[in-house]
Amino acid sequence: MTSKAGMTTRELVRCFRSKRPHTCITSVSCCGLMGVSPSRGSYKVHTTDFPGNYPGYDDAWDQQRFEEEFRVDVVGEEDGVLEFDMVGIDAAIANAFRRILLAEVPTMAVEKVFVYNNTSIVQDEILAHRLGLIPIRADPRLFEYRNQGDEEGTEIDTLQFQLKIKCSRNPQAAKESSDPNELYFNHKVYSKHMTWVPLGNQTDLFPDADFRPVHDDILIALLRPGQEIDVLMHCVKGIGKDHAKFSPVATASYRLLPDITLLQPIEDEAAETLQKCFSPGVIEIQNIKGKKVARVANARLDTFSREVFRHEGLKNLVRLARVRNHYIFSVESTGILPPDVLVSEAIKILMGKCQRFLNELDSVPME
């Protein structure tokens, strides 16, 4: 089977193993922009699955041109949030990358809860559900997937945690006090009360390990004197496709780079009005020969509110668009692994998918 560009399907797929993942760099219109209208929002959003859609424009995929134009620019990382640009790819690849981050990068999470005693007002099922959603700081690359049907677990596929706590009265509390923090001990059960209990020879396997919840201040339950919780938890390796508790990211999203063009000079009062139509930092006002003149300072900060289209005197002076093949990614980790590691793991998974597809092609006779 051969594409219109003269490249066989096998050759096309092998491009995934080139310098960067494969995409069709020419799946944009001749100007490379996606239009934005006041009534419909984005338009011209379709992609070109086959070359030749635009007369007089060579949009046949070329591996050398792709390798030259494709790039990844890391903008910054702060508080577990990584922002980077991926330029020169198609929406299908960008969305596949996002979905892998959400659903296919593995983590460790509580899968089984053995309840030995629970006299709190929280039902066993609700308690187990809350414990399962607590992110566990443990590198999943150190563990194997547990075999289906294996109830016990071993040191190579299971992490064991214990939560054992009992509420009691504070004999030193003032009689007139009504503050639970003064009246009771251990009346709030937090994630910090979960302690790692090594299985088998895990102490030797992980001598420097610090397996624990990512956050110590996650409230699990409230107790009163005489109430207690005694449970044992088994954490296993899994992916978000099976259950959301295994998802390593709080959010993984992308948006297209905004493109804002002023079709003619906008001055004085109109410039101030224009500045208020956009997010802070998008439009700046310069003083040129005693006049206030608007200019686009940083289109990246725009959120596309389309507020400018509500002003009759401005709507025909500004063109809003999005750069079709420039994706701004934002990856926020739950804290289990740093976001840059998550991105690296997602790339490895995508490469593995491509390799499996190539293996399938190699095993099928081609005419």
C-alpha positions as a Markdown table, in Angstrom:
| # | Residue | x | y | z |
|---|---|---|---|---|
| 1 | Met | 0.0 | 0.0 | 0.0 |
| 2 | Thr | 1.4 | 3.4 | -1.0 |
| 3 | Ser | 0.5 | 6.9 | 0.1 |
| 4 | Lys | -0.1 | 9.7 | -2.4 |
| 5 | Ala | 3.2 | 11.2 | -1.5 |
| 6 | Gly | 4.9 | 8.0 | -2.9 |
| 7 | Met | 5.8 | 6.7 | 0.5 |
| 8 | Thr | 4.8 | 3.1 | 1.5 |
| 9 | Thr | 2.9 | 2.5 | 4.7 |
| 10 | Arg | 5.8 | 0.7 | 6.2 |
| 11 | Glu | 8.2 | 3.6 | 5.4 |
| 12 | Leu | 5.6 | 6.1 | 6.8 |
| 13 | Val | 5.3 | 4.2 | 10.1 |
| 14 | Arg | 9.1 | 3.8 | 10.4 |
| 15 | Cys | 9.3 | 7.5 | 10.6 |
| 16 | Phe | 8.0 | 7.2 | 14.2 |
| 17 | Arg | 11.5 | 5.9 | 15.0 |
| 18 | Ser | 13.2 | 8.8 | 13.5 |
| 19 | Lys | 14.6 | 11.8 | 15.3 |
| 20 | Arg | 11.1 | 12.6 | 16.7 |
| 21 | Pro | 7.7 | 11.0 | 16.6 |
| 22 | His | 6.1 | 11.1 | 13.1 |
| 23 | Thr | 3.5 | 13.7 | 12.1 |
| 24 | Cys | 2.3 | 15.4 | 9.0 |
| 25 | Ile | 4.0 | 18.8 | 9.2 |
| 26 | Thr | 1.9 | 20.0 | 6.3 |
| 27 | Ser | -1.5 | 19.3 | 7.8 |
| 28 | Val | -2.0 | 23.1 | 7.9 |
| 29 | Ser | -3.4 | 25.6 | 5.5 |
| 30 | Cys | -0.9 | 27.6 | 3.4 |
| 31 | Cys | -0.7 | 30.3 | 6.1 |
| 32 | Gly | -0.5 | 27.7 | 8.9 |
| 33 | Leu | -3.2 | 29.5 | 11.0 |
| 34 | Met | -6.6 | 28.4 | 12.3 |
| 35 | Gly | -9.1 | 31.2 | 12.1 |
| 36 | Val | -11.2 | 32.6 | 15.0 |
| 37 | Ser | -14.5 | 34.3 | 14.4 |
| 38 | Pro | -16.8 | 36.2 | 16.8 |
| 39 | Ser | -19.7 | 33.9 | 16.3 |
| 40 | Arg | -18.3 | 30.4 | 15.5 |
| 41 | Gly | -15.1 | 30.5 | 17.5 |
| 42 | Ser | -12.4 | 28.4 | 15.7 |
| 43 | Tyr | -12.8 | 27.5 | 12.1 |
| 44 | Lys | -10.6 | 25.9 | 9.4 |
| 45 | Val | -9.7 | 23.3 | 12.0 |
| 46 | His | -9.6 | 20.3 | 9.7 |
| 47 | Thr | -6.5 | 18.4 | 9.1 |
| 48 | Thr | -5.2 | 17.1 | 5.7 |
| 49 | Asp | -4.9 | 13.3 | 5.8 |
| 50 | Phe | -3.6 | 13.3 | 2.3 |
| 51 | Pro | -1.4 | 15.8 | 0.4 |
| 52 | Gly | -2.8 | 17.8 | -2.5 |
| 53 | Asn | -5.7 | 19.6 | -0.6 |
| 54 | Tyr | -4.4 | 23.0 | -1.5 |
| 55 | Pro | -3.7 | 23.8 | -5.1 |
| 56 | Gly | -0.2 | 25.1 | -5.8 |
| 57 | Tyr | 1.0 | 24.2 | -2.3 |
| 58 | Asp | 3.4 | 21.3 | -1.7 |
| 59 | Asp | 2.1 | 19.6 | 1.5 |
| 60 | Ala | 3.6 | 16.1 | 0.8 |
| 61 | Trp | 5.2 | 14.8 | 4.0 |
| 62 | Asp | 9.0 | 14.9 | 4.0 |
| 63 | Gln | 11.0 | 13.3 | 6.7 |
| 64 | Gln | 14.0 | 15.6 | 6.4 |
| 65 | Arg | 11.8 | 18.7 | 6.6 |
| 66 | Phe | 10.0 | 17.3 | 9.6 |
| 67 | Glu | 13.3 | 16.6 | 11.4 |
| 68 | Glu | 14.4 | 20.2 | 10.7 |
| 69 | Glu | 11.2 | 21.9 | 11.7 |
| 70 | Phe | 10.0 | 19.8 | 14.7 |
| 71 | Arg | 11.2 | 21.0 | 18.1 |
| 72 | Val | 10.3 | 20.9 | 21.7 |
| 73 | Asp | 10.9 | 24.0 | 23.8 |
| 74 | Val | 10.7 | 23.8 | 27.6 |
| 75 | Val | 9.2 | 27.0 | 28.9 |
| 76 | Gly | 9.6 | 26.3 | 32.6 |
| 77 | Glu | 8.8 | 24.1 | 35.5 |
| 78 | Glu | 7.3 | 25.3 | 38.8 |
| 79 | Asp | 5.5 | 23.6 | 41.7 |
| 80 | Gly | 5.1 | 20.3 | 39.8 |
| 81 | Val | 3.8 | 22.0 | 36.7 |
| 82 | Leu | 5.8 | 21.7 | 33.4 |
| 83 | Glu | 5.0 | 23.9 | 30.4 |
| 84 | Phe | 6.6 | 23.2 | 27.1 |
| 85 | Asp | 5.9 | 23.8 | 23.4 |
| 86 | Met | 5.8 | 21.1 | 20.8 |
| 87 | Val | 6.0 | 22.6 | 17.4 |
| 88 | Gly | 5.6 | 20.9 | 14.0 |
| 89 | Ile | 3.2 | 18.1 | 14.8 |
| 90 | Asp | -0.4 | 17.2 | 14.0 |
| 91 | Ala | -3.3 | 17.3 | 16.4 |
| 92 | Ala | -3.5 | 13.5 | 16.3 |
| 93 | Ile | 0.0 | 13.1 | 17.7 |
| 94 | Ala | -0.5 | 15.8 | 20.3 |
| 95 | Asn | -3.7 | 14.3 | 21.6 |
| 96 | Ala | -2.2 | 10.8 | 21.6 |
| 97 | Phe | 0.6 | 12.2 | 23.8 |
| 98 | Arg | -1.9 | 13.8 | 26.1 |
| 99 | Arg | -4.0 | 10.6 | 26.5 |
| 100 | Ile | -0.9 | 8.5 | 27.2 |
| 101 | Leu | 0.0 | 10.9 | 30.1 |
| 102 | Leu | -3.5 | 10.6 | 31.5 |
| 103 | Ala | -4.1 | 6.9 | 31.1 |
| 104 | Glu | -1.0 | 4.9 | 30.3 |
| 105 | Val | 1.9 | 6.0 | 32.4 |
| 106 | Pro | 1.9 | 3.7 | 35.4 |
| 107 | Thr | 1.9 | 4.6 | 39.1 |
| 108 | Met | 1.5 | 2.8 | 42.5 |
| 109 | Ala | -1.8 | 3.1 | 44.3 |
| 110 | Val | -3.8 | 1.4 | 47.0 |
| 111 | Glu | -5.7 | -1.5 | 45.5 |
| 112 | Lys | -6.7 | -3.7 | 48.4 |
| 113 | Val | -7.7 | -2.6 | 52.0 |
| 114 | Phe | -7.9 | -5.2 | 54.7 |
| 115 | Val | -10.0 | -3.8 | 57.5 |
| 116 | Tyr | -9.3 | -5.3 | 60.9 |
| 117 | Asn | -11.2 | -2.7 | 62.9 |
| 118 | Asn | -13.1 | 0.4 | 61.9 |
| 119 | Thr | -15.4 | 1.9 | 64.5 |
| 120 | Ser | -15.4 | 5.4 | 62.9 |
| 121 | Ile | -18.5 | 6.8 | 61.3 |
| 122 | Val | -16.9 | 6.3 | 57.8 |
| 123 | Gln | -18.1 | 3.1 | 56.2 |
| 124 | Asp | -15.5 | 0.5 | 55.2 |
| 125 | Glu | -16.2 | 0.9 | 51.5 |
| 126 | Ile | -15.9 | 4.7 | 51.7 |
| 127 | Leu | -12.8 | 4.5 | 53.8 |
| 128 | Ala | -11.2 | 2.1 | 51.2 |
| 129 | His | -12.2 | 4.4 | 48.4 |
| 130 | Arg | -10.6 | 7.4 | 50.1 |
| 131 | Leu | -7.4 | 5.5 | 50.8 |
| 132 | Gly | -7.2 | 4.4 | 47.2 |
| 133 | Leu | -7.2 | 8.0 | 45.9 |
| 134 | Ile | -4.2 | 9.1 | 48.1 |
| 135 | Pro | -1.1 | 9.5 | 45.8 |
| 136 | Ile | 1.8 | 7.3 | 47.0 |
| 137 | Arg | 5.3 | 8.5 | 46.5 |
| 138 | Ala | 6.9 | 5.4 | 45.0 |
| 139 | Asp | 8.7 | 5.0 | 41.7 |
| 140 | Pro | 6.6 | 2.5 | 39.7 |
| 141 | Arg | 9.6 | 1.7 | 37.6 |
| 142 | Leu | 11.0 | -0.3 | 40.6 |
| 143 | Phe | 8.0 | -2.7 | 40.6 |
| 144 | Glu | 6.3 | -5.2 | 38.3 |
| 145 | Tyr | 2.6 | -5.6 | 37.6 |
| 146 | Arg | 0.9 | -8.0 | 39.9 |
| 147 | Asn | -0.3 | -11.1 | 38.3 |
| 148 | Gln | -4.1 | -11.4 | 37.9 |
| 149 | Gly | -5.6 | -13.5 | 40.6 |
| 150 | Asp | -2.7 | -13.1 | 42.9 |
| 151 | Glu | -4.2 | -12.1 | 46.3 |
| 152 | Glu | -1.1 | -12.1 | 48.4 |
| 153 | Gly | 1.4 | -10.0 | 46.5 |
| 154 | Thr | 5.2 | -10.2 | 46.7 |
| 155 | Glu | 8.1 | -7.8 | 47.3 |
| 156 | Ile | 8.5 | -7.1 | 43.6 |
| 157 | Asp | 4.9 | -6.1 | 42.9 |
| 158 | Thr | 3.3 | -4.9 | 46.1 |
| 159 | Leu | 3.8 | -2.1 | 48.7 |
| 160 | Gln | 2.2 | -2.6 | 52.1 |
| 161 | Phe | 1.0 | 0.2 | 54.3 |
| 162 | Gln | -0.6 | 0.2 | 57.7 |
| 163 | Leu | -3.0 | 2.7 | 59.3 |
| 164 | Lys | -3.6 | 2.1 | 62.9 |
| 165 | Ile | -4.9 | 4.9 | 65.1 |
| 166 | Lys | -7.2 | 5.4 | 68.1 |
| 167 | Cys | -8.8 | 8.5 | 69.5 |
| 168 | Ser | -8.6 | 9.3 | 73.2 |
| 169 | Arg | -9.5 | 12.2 | 75.5 |
| 170 | Asn | -6.9 | 14.7 | 76.7 |
| 171 | Pro | -6.9 | 14.6 | 80.5 |
| 172 | Gln | -5.1 | 18.0 | 80.6 |
| 173 | Ala | -7.8 | 19.8 | 78.6 |
| 174 | Ala | -9.6 | 22.7 | 80.2 |
| 175 | Lys | -13.1 | 21.9 | 81.4 |
| 176 | Glu | -14.6 | 24.9 | 79.6 |
| 177 | Ser | -12.9 | 24.1 | 76.3 |
| 178 | Ser | -15.0 | 23.1 | 73.3 |
| 179 | Asp | -12.1 | 22.9 | 70.8 |
| 180 | Pro | -11.6 | 19.2 | 69.6 |
| 181 | Asn | -7.9 | 20.0 | 69.1 |
| 182 | Glu | -7.6 | 20.5 | 72.8 |
| 183 | Leu | -10.1 | 17.9 | 74.0 |
| 184 | Tyr | -8.9 | 14.9 | 72.0 |
| 185 | Phe | -5.8 | 13.1 | 70.9 |
| 186 | Asn | -5.7 | 11.7 | 67.3 |
| 187 | His | -9.2 | 12.9 | 66.5 |
| 188 | Lys | -8.1 | 13.7 | 62.9 |
| 189 | Val | -6.7 | 10.8 | 60.8 |
| 190 | Tyr | -4.3 | 12.1 | 58.2 |
| 191 | Ser | -2.3 | 10.5 | 55.4 |
| 192 | Lys | 0.8 | 11.0 | 57.5 |
| 193 | His | -0.4 | 8.2 | 59.8 |
| 194 | Met | 0.1 | 5.7 | 57.0 |
| 195 | Thr | 3.3 | 3.8 | 57.5 |
| 196 | Trp | 5.2 | 1.6 | 55.2 |
| 197 | Val | 5.5 | -2.1 | 56.3 |
| 198 | Pro | 8.2 | -3.9 | 54.2 |
| 199 | Leu | 7.2 | -7.1 | 52.5 |
| 200 | Gly | 9.7 | -9.9 | 52.2 |
| 201 | Asn | 13.2 | -8.6 | 51.6 |
| 202 | Gln | 12.1 | -5.1 | 50.6 |
| 203 | Thr | 14.3 | -3.6 | 53.3 |
| 204 | Asp | 17.3 | -5.0 | 51.5 |
| 205 | Leu | 15.9 | -4.2 | 48.0 |
| 206 | Phe | 15.1 | -0.6 | 48.8 |
| 207 | Pro | 17.5 | 0.4 | 51.6 |
| 208 | Asp | 17.2 | 4.2 | 51.0 |
| 209 | Ala | 13.5 | 4.1 | 50.0 |
| 210 | Asp | 11.0 | 6.6 | 51.6 |
| 211 | Phe | 7.7 | 5.1 | 50.5 |
| 212 | Arg | 4.9 | 7.3 | 51.8 |
| 213 | Pro | 1.9 | 9.4 | 50.7 |
| 214 | Val | 2.9 | 12.4 | 48.6 |
| 215 | His | 1.1 | 14.8 | 51.0 |
| 216 | Asp | 1.0 | 14.3 | 54.7 |
| 217 | Asp | -2.1 | 16.5 | 55.4 |
| 218 | Ile | -4.8 | 14.7 | 53.5 |
| 219 | Leu | -7.7 | 14.2 | 55.9 |
| 220 | Ile | -9.0 | 10.7 | 55.9 |
| 221 | Ala | -11.5 | 10.6 | 58.7 |
| 222 | Leu | -12.6 | 12.2 | 62.0 |
| 223 | Leu | -12.7 | 10.2 | 65.2 |
| 224 | Arg | -14.1 | 10.6 | 68.7 |
| 225 | Pro | -12.8 | 9.0 | 72.0 |
| 226 | Gly | -13.0 | 5.2 | 71.8 |
| 227 | Gln | -13.2 | 5.1 | 68.0 |
| 228 | Glu | -10.3 | 3.6 | 66.1 |
| 229 | Ile | -9.1 | 2.5 | 62.6 |
| 230 | Asp | -6.9 | -0.5 | 62.0 |
| 231 | Val | -6.4 | -1.3 | 58.3 |
| 232 | Leu | -3.7 | -2.9 | 56.1 |
| 233 | Met | -3.3 | -1.6 | 52.5 |
| 234 | His | -1.7 | -3.2 | 49.4 |
| 235 | Cys | -0.5 | -0.8 | 46.7 |
| 236 | Val | 0.0 | -2.2 | 43.2 |
| 237 | Lys | 1.2 | -0.9 | 39.9 |
| 238 | Gly | -1.5 | 0.2 | 37.5 |
| 239 | Ile | -2.5 | 2.7 | 34.8 |
| 240 | Gly | -5.2 | 5.3 | 34.6 |
| 241 | Lys | -7.0 | 3.4 | 31.9 |
| 242 | Asp | -8.0 | 0.9 | 34.5 |
| 243 | His | -8.8 | 3.3 | 37.3 |
| 244 | Ala | -8.3 | 7.1 | 37.7 |
| 245 | Lys | -6.4 | 6.6 | 41.0 |
| 246 | Phe | -3.4 | 5.4 | 38.9 |
| 247 | Ser | -3.3 | 8.6 | 36.8 |
| 248 | Pro | 0.0 | 10.3 | 37.4 |
| 249 | Val | -1.2 | 13.8 | 36.4 |
| 250 | Ala | -3.7 | 16.1 | 37.9 |
| 251 | Thr | -4.0 | 17.8 | 34.5 |
| 252 | Ala | -2.4 | 17.3 | 31.1 |
| 253 | Ser | -3.7 | 19.6 | 28.5 |
| 254 | Tyr | -2.6 | 21.5 | 25.4 |
| 255 | Arg | -3.7 | 24.6 | 23.5 |
| 256 | Leu | -2.7 | 26.2 | 20.2 |
| 257 | Leu | -0.4 | 29.2 | 20.2 |
| 258 | Pro | -2.5 | 32.4 | 19.8 |
| 259 | Asp | -1.7 | 34.7 | 16.9 |
| 260 | Ile | -3.0 | 38.3 | 17.2 |
| 261 | Thr | -2.5 | 40.8 | 14.3 |
| 262 | Leu | -3.4 | 44.5 | 14.4 |
| 263 | Leu | -4.5 | 45.3 | 10.9 |
| 264 | Gln | -3.9 | 49.0 | 11.3 |
| 265 | Pro | -2.5 | 51.3 | 14.0 |
| 266 | Ile | -4.7 | 51.7 | 17.0 |
| 267 | Glu | -4.1 | 54.8 | 19.1 |
| 268 | Asp | -5.2 | 56.8 | 22.2 |
| 269 | Glu | -8.5 | 55.8 | 23.7 |
| 270 | Ala | -9.0 | 53.0 | 21.3 |
| 271 | Ala | -5.6 | 51.6 | 22.3 |
| 272 | Glu | -6.6 | 51.6 | 26.0 |
| 273 | Thr | -9.9 | 49.9 | 25.2 |
| 274 | Leu | -8.1 | 47.3 | 23.1 |
| 275 | Gln | -5.7 | 46.6 | 26.0 |
| 276 | Lys | -8.7 | 45.9 | 28.3 |
| 277 | Cys | -10.1 | 43.4 | 25.8 |
| 278 | Phe | -7.2 | 40.9 | 26.3 |
| 279 | Ser | -5.5 | 39.2 | 29.2 |
| 280 | Pro | -2.9 | 41.2 | 31.1 |
| 281 | Gly | 0.4 | 41.3 | 29.2 |
| 282 | Val | -1.0 | 40.6 | 25.8 |
| 283 | Ile | -1.3 | 44.2 | 24.6 |
| 284 | Glu | 1.0 | 47.0 | 25.7 |
| 285 | Ile | 0.7 | 50.7 | 25.0 |
| 286 | Gln | 3.7 | 52.7 | 23.8 |
| 287 | Asn | 4.1 | 56.4 | 23.7 |
| 288 | Ile | 5.2 | 57.4 | 20.2 |
| 289 | Lys | 5.4 | 61.1 | 19.3 |
| 290 | Gly | 2.9 | 62.0 | 22.1 |
| 291 | Lys | 0.4 | 59.4 | 21.0 |
| 292 | Lys | -0.6 | 56.1 | 22.8 |
| 293 | Val | -0.1 | 53.3 | 20.3 |
| 294 | Ala | -1.1 | 49.7 | 21.0 |
| 295 | Arg | 1.1 | 46.8 | 20.0 |
| 296 | Val | 1.0 | 43.0 | 20.6 |
| 297 | Ala | 3.5 | 42.3 | 23.4 |
| 298 | Asn | 2.9 | 38.6 | 24.2 |
| 299 | Ala | 0.1 | 36.8 | 22.3 |
| 300 | Arg | 0.9 | 33.6 | 24.2 |
| 301 | Leu | -0.9 | 34.9 | 27.3 |
| 302 | Asp | -4.2 | 35.4 | 25.5 |
| 303 | Thr | -7.1 | 33.2 | 26.6 |
| 304 | Phe | -9.3 | 33.9 | 23.5 |
| 305 | Ser | -12.2 | 35.5 | 25.3 |
| 306 | Arg | -13.1 | 37.3 | 21.9 |
| 307 | Glu | -14.0 | 40.3 | 24.0 |
| 308 | Val | -12.6 | 42.6 | 21.2 |
| 309 | Phe | -15.4 | 41.5 | 18.8 |
| 310 | Arg | -18.0 | 43.2 | 21.0 |
| 311 | His | -16.6 | 46.6 | 20.2 |
| 312 | Glu | -17.7 | 47.9 | 16.8 |
| 313 | Gly | -14.8 | 50.2 | 16.4 |
| 314 | Leu | -12.2 | 47.5 | 17.1 |
| 315 | Lys | -13.6 | 44.2 | 15.7 |
| 316 | Asn | -12.5 | 44.9 | 12.1 |
| 317 | Leu | -9.0 | 46.1 | 13.2 |
| 318 | Val | -7.9 | 42.9 | 14.8 |
| 319 | Arg | -7.3 | 39.4 | 13.4 |
| 320 | Leu | -7.4 | 36.5 | 15.9 |
| 321 | Ala | -6.0 | 33.1 | 14.9 |
| 322 | Arg | -4.2 | 30.1 | 16.3 |
| 323 | Val | -1.0 | 28.6 | 14.9 |
| 324 | Arg | -2.1 | 25.2 | 13.7 |
| 325 | Asn | 1.0 | 23.2 | 14.5 |
| 326 | His | 2.3 | 24.9 | 17.6 |
| 327 | Tyr | 1.0 | 23.2 | 20.8 |
| 328 | Ile | 1.5 | 24.6 | 24.3 |
| 329 | Phe | 1.5 | 21.7 | 26.7 |
| 330 | Ser | 0.9 | 22.0 | 30.4 |
| 331 | Val | 1.6 | 18.9 | 32.6 |
| 332 | Glu | 0.8 | 19.0 | 36.3 |
| 333 | Ser | 2.0 | 16.0 | 38.3 |
| 334 | Thr | 0.2 | 14.6 | 41.3 |
| 335 | Gly | 3.7 | 14.5 | 43.0 |
| 336 | Ile | 4.4 | 10.8 | 42.5 |
| 337 | Leu | 7.0 | 11.5 | 39.8 |
| 338 | Pro | 8.3 | 14.9 | 38.5 |
| 339 | Pro | 6.5 | 16.1 | 35.4 |
| 340 | Asp | 9.7 | 15.9 | 33.3 |
| 341 | Val | 10.0 | 12.2 | 34.1 |
| 342 | Leu | 6.3 | 11.7 | 33.2 |
| 343 | Val | 6.8 | 13.3 | 29.8 |
| 344 | Ser | 9.9 | 11.1 | 29.2 |
| 345 | Glu | 7.9 | 8.0 | 30.2 |
| 346 | Ala | 5.1 | 9.0 | 27.9 |
| 347 | Ile | 7.5 | 9.3 | 25.0 |
| 348 | Lys | 8.8 | 5.8 | 25.7 |
| 349 | Ile | 5.3 | 4.4 | 25.7 |
| 350 | Leu | 4.5 | 6.1 | 22.4 |
| 351 | Met | 7.7 | 4.7 | 20.9 |
| 352 | Gly | 6.7 | 1.3 | 22.2 |
| 353 | Lys | 3.4 | 1.5 | 20.5 |
| 354 | Cys | 5.0 | 2.4 | 17.2 |
| 355 | Gln | 7.4 | -0.5 | 17.5 |
| 356 | Arg | 4.6 | -2.9 | 18.1 |
| 357 | Phe | 2.8 | -1.6 | 15.1 |
| 358 | Leu | 6.0 | -2.1 | 13.0 |
| 359 | Asn | 6.3 | -5.6 | 14.3 |
| 360 | Glu | 2.7 | -6.3 | 13.2 |
| 361 | Leu | 3.5 | -4.9 | 9.8 |
| 362 | Asp | 6.6 | -7.1 | 9.5 |
| 363 | Ser | 4.6 | -10.2 | 10.4 |
| 364 | Val | 1.9 | -9.5 | 7.7 |
| 365 | Pro | 2.8 | -10.3 | 4.1 |
| 366 | Met | 2.8 | -7.1 | 2.0 |
| 367 | Glu | 1.7 | -7.2 | -1.6 |
